[in-house]
Amino acid sequence: MNEEQHLAKLLEQAADTSGMTDRFTYGSDPSQFVEVYGTPNGAANAVVFLHGGYFRESINLSHARPMARALADGGSVVGLVEYRRAGADGEASTGGHPHTLEDVSRAIRQFIARLKPQVDLVVAGHSAGGCLALAWASHCSPQGPPVAVRALAPITDLVREARLGLARGAVLDYMGVHPDNSPSAYLQEDPRSRAAQIPPRVDVLVLHGTDDATVDINYSRDFPATRLELEGAEHFDVIDPASRFFPAVAAALRP
């Protein structure tokens, strides 16, 4: 199946919230909430998951629910984060830079506050969510407990994506300004520009399928982090529990 069909397959399960054990808000906007799958007591680890969708308002967290359920079934407690996103073609939106990354940071803090002490934490994201996970990592303090960041088929270079106008200008809509007109905005969030700011306590692993037709694997190859290439995997294979590649992804999310 092509990648649009694969997303449609995941969306067929979008209404299924079985396995959700909690839901909390971290702000007043309708998009500022976290769905929790599994329970903190006895969980092998905790996973914050940031969904993808090229930051677009039209794609919400629902397509990532099957993955959240699968990870919870495997023993993790999962916080599936919704966040404010950007509108397309100048549409009004409360999301976009810098609000989306602020949302993610606040959601992660509040999820951590609900966990038992000393639980191992993984912050993971897919596609645009992988970009947000890497950007979040670059703002982490050098002091603190170890944390694992797992970026799945991530957008790693906002500058290049905006200049090339990829995904019908999604990154430019998200950032709200061209990198040539406001380099400082990109320096606040672009993973490629901020890679050196990720502190040693953050263990970064990038996972990317070689047959990804949505986010070119060369973006991950150009990013200075440990990388696991999944030979033959497409864009949504890394978040689909029915995919033959999913066991490798699940193992990486339980370091």
C-alpha positions in Angstrom: 0.0 0.0 0.0 1.2 3.6 -0.5 1.7 5.9 2.4 -1.7 7.7 2.0 -3.4 4.3 2.2 -1.3 3.3 5.2 -2.3 6.5 7.1 -6.0 5.7 6.1 -5.6 2.2 7.6 -4.4 3.6 10.9 -7.2 6.2 10.9 -9.7 3.4 10.6 -8.8 2.6 14.3 -8.8 6.3 15.3 -12.0 6.2 17.3 -10.8 3.2 19.4 -9.6 4.6 22.8 -9.6 1.2 24.5 -6.6 0.9 26.8 -6.7 4.6 27.7 -6.5 4.9 31.5 -6.4 8.6 31.9 -6.6 11.9 30.1 -5.5 15.3 31.3 -5.2 18.8 30.0 -2.2 21.0 30.3 -3.8 24.2 29.0 -7.0 25.8 28.0 -6.9 25.2 24.3 -8.8 22.2 23.1 -5.6 20.7 21.6 -3.7 20.9 24.9 -4.2 17.4 26.3 -2.5 14.1 26.9 -4.0 10.6 26.6 -2.5 8.0 28.9 -2.3 4.3 28.1 -1.1 1.8 30.7 -0.5 2.6 34.4 2.6 4.1 36.0 2.6 1.5 38.8 4.7 -1.5 37.6 5.4 0.0 34.2 8.7 -1.0 32.7 9.3 2.5 31.5 7.4 5.7 30.5 7.1 6.9 26.9 6.0 10.3 25.9 4.9 10.1 22.3 4.5 13.1 19.9 2.5 12.3 16.8 3.4 13.5 13.3 1.4 15.2 10.5 3.8 17.9 9.2 2.5 20.1 12.0 -0.8 20.5 10.2 -4.0 21.2 12.1 -5.8 18.6 10.0 -3.9 15.7 11.5 -4.3 14.9 15.1 -3.1 12.2 17.5 -5.8 9.7 16.7 -3.7 7.8 14.1 -1.0 7.1 16.8 -3.5 5.4 19.2 -2.8 1.9 17.9 0.9 2.4 18.7 0.2 3.8 22.2 -2.0 0.8 22.9 0.7 -1.6 21.7 3.4 0.0 23.8 1.2 -0.1 26.8 0.4 -3.8 26.2 4.2 -4.3 26.1 4.5 -2.9 29.7 5.1 0.8 29.2 3.0 3.7 30.4 2.5 6.0 27.4 1.6 9.7 27.3 0.2 10.4 23.8 0.4 14.2 23.5 -1.9 16.5 21.5 -0.6 19.9 20.8 -1.5 23.1 19.0 -0.7 22.8 15.3 -0.4 25.2 12.3 -3.1 26.0 9.8 -2.4 25.7 6.1 -2.1 28.5 3.6 -2.4 31.3 6.1 -5.4 29.9 8.0 -5.7 31.2 11.6 -4.2 28.9 14.2 -3.1 29.1 17.8 -0.2 26.7 17.0 3.0 26.9 15.1 6.3 28.2 16.2 7.0 28.9 19.1 3.7 27.7 20.6 3.9 24.1 19.6 7.2 23.4 21.1 6.1 25.2 24.3 3.1 22.9 24.4 5.2 19.8 24.0 7.6 21.0 26.8 4.7 21.7 29.2 3.0 18.4 28.4 6.2 16.5 29.1 6.7 18.2 32.4 3.2 17.4 33.5 3.4 13.8 32.4 6.6 13.3 34.3 5.0 14.8 37.4 2.5 12.0 37.3 5.1 9.2 37.2 6.6 7.3 40.0 10.2 8.4 40.9 13.1 6.9 39.1 11.1 5.5 36.2 13.0 5.4 32.9 11.8 8.1 30.5 11.7 7.9 26.7 10.6 10.9 24.7 9.7 9.7 21.2 8.1 11.3 18.1 7.2 10.4 14.6 7.9 12.7 11.6 7.0 16.2 12.8 6.8 14.7 16.3 10.3 13.4 15.9 11.4 17.0 15.0 9.7 18.2 18.2 11.4 15.5 20.3 14.8 16.5 19.0 14.1 20.2 19.4 12.9 19.5 23.0 16.1 17.6 23.6 18.2 20.5 22.5 16.6 22.7 25.2 17.2 20.2 28.0 19.4 21.3 30.9 22.8 19.7 31.2 21.8 18.6 34.7 19.2 16.0 35.5 18.5 12.3 35.1 19.2 10.4 31.9 16.5 10.5 29.3 16.2 8.6 26.0 15.0 10.4 22.8 13.8 8.3 20.0 13.1 10.1 16.7 11.1 8.0 14.2 11.4 9.2 10.5 12.0 12.7 11.8 12.0 16.0 10.1 15.5 17.1 11.1 16.2 20.2 9.0 13.5 22.9 9.1 15.7 25.3 7.2 16.2 23.1 4.2 12.5 21.9 4.3 11.3 25.5 4.3 13.6 26.6 1.5 12.5 23.7 -0.7 8.8 24.2 0.1 8.4 20.5 0.9 5.0 19.1 1.9 3.2 22.0 0.2 5.0 24.5 2.4 4.1 22.9 5.7 7.3 23.9 7.5 7.0 27.5 6.3 3.4 27.6 7.5 4.5 26.2 10.8 7.4 28.5 11.3 5.5 31.5 10.0 8.6 33.1 8.4 11.2 32.2 5.8 14.6 31.2 7.3 16.4 33.9 5.2 14.2 36.5 6.7 14.4 35.3 10.4 17.3 33.0 11.0 16.9 33.5 14.8 13.4 31.8 14.7 15.0 28.7 13.2 17.9 28.8 15.6 15.3 28.4 18.4 13.9 25.1 17.1 15.6 23.6 14.1 17.1 20.2 15.2 20.0 20.4 12.7 21.0 23.9 13.8 20.7 22.9 17.5 22.2 19.4 17.5 25.3 20.5 19.4 23.0 21.8 22.2 21.7 18.3 23.2 23.4 17.5 26.5 25.2 14.2 27.1 22.5 13.0 29.5 20.1 12.7 26.5 20.6 9.5 24.6 19.4 10.1 21.0 18.6 7.4 18.5 17.1 8.1 15.1 15.1 5.3 13.4 14.2 5.7 9.7 13.0 3.4 7.0 15.0 3.3 3.8 11.8 3.3 1.6 10.2 6.4 3.3 8.6 8.5 0.6 7.3 11.2 2.9 10.5 12.2 4.8 13.7 11.4 2.9 16.0 9.2 4.9 18.9 11.4 3.9 17.7 14.0 6.4 18.4 11.5 9.1 21.7 10.5 7.6 22.8 14.1 7.7 21.8 14.4 11.4 24.7 13.9 13.9 23.2 11.1 16.0 23.2 7.3 16.3 20.9 5.9 13.6 19.1 2.7 13.0 18.0 2.2 9.4 15.1 -0.1 8.8 15.7 -1.7 5.4 12.5 -1.6 3.3 10.4 0.3 5.9 8.1 3.1 4.7 6.9 6.2 6.6 4.1 4.7 8.7 5.7 1.3 9.2 7.6 2.7 12.2 4.3 3.4 14.1 2.1 0.6 12.9 1.9 -2.3 15.3 1.0 -4.6 12.5 4.2 -3.8 10.6 7.0 -6.3 10.5 9.3 -3.5 11.5 7.4 -2.6 14.7 9.2 -5.0 17.0 12.5 -3.2 16.4 10.8 0.1 17.1 9.2 -1.1 20.3 12.6 -2.5 21.5 14.2 0.9 20.9 11.5 2.5 23.0 12.4 0.2 25.9 16.1 1.0 26.3 
